[in-house]
Amino acid sequence: DLTRVQFTSLEDHEESDPPYYQATYSYREGETTFLALIRLVHHGKRFFQMTAAAPEGEFERLSPVFLSTFDSLKFDKDS
């Protein structure tokens, strides 16, 4: 339902190793608004998607944990 989903940021991190794209959006479920962070990582011939979401009031506090977790994705040179 696109009337309840709103993208708030889109970021391109092609210089990173591995490169990734990141978006933040908000959505409503009943009376609660959630914020979500999506990271799409490109490695080799594949894309890996990670998503983290929290109620709007908790998102800022949890955001460093989400980013740290996303940043922990590493690949072997041979993979």
VENLINWO-V54871 format. One record per backbone hydrogen bond with DSSP energy under -0.5 kcal/mol. NH is the residue of the N-H (numbers start at 1). CO is the residue of the C=O. If there is no record, write none. Layout:
NH_CO ; NH_CO
This chain:
4_1 ; 6_26 ; 8_24 ; 9_24 ; 11_22 ; 13_11 ; 13_20 ; 16_13 ; 18_16 ; 20_13 ; 21_40 ; 22_11 ; 23_38 ; 24_9 ; 25_36 ; 26_6 ; 27_34 ; 28_4 ; 29_32 ; 32_29 ; 34_27 ; 35_54 ; 36_25 ; 37_52 ; 38_23 ; 39_50 ; 40_21 ; 41_39 ; 41_48 ; 42_19 ; 43_41 ; 43_46 ; 46_43 ; 48_41 ; 50_39 ; 52_37 ; 54_35 ; 56_33 ; 58_55 ; 59_55 ; 60_56 ; 62_58 ; 63_59 ; 64_60 ; 65_62 ; 66_62 ; 67_63 ; 68_64 ; 69_65 ; 70_66 ; 71_67 ; 72_68 ; 72_69 ; 73_70 ; 74_72 ; 79_76
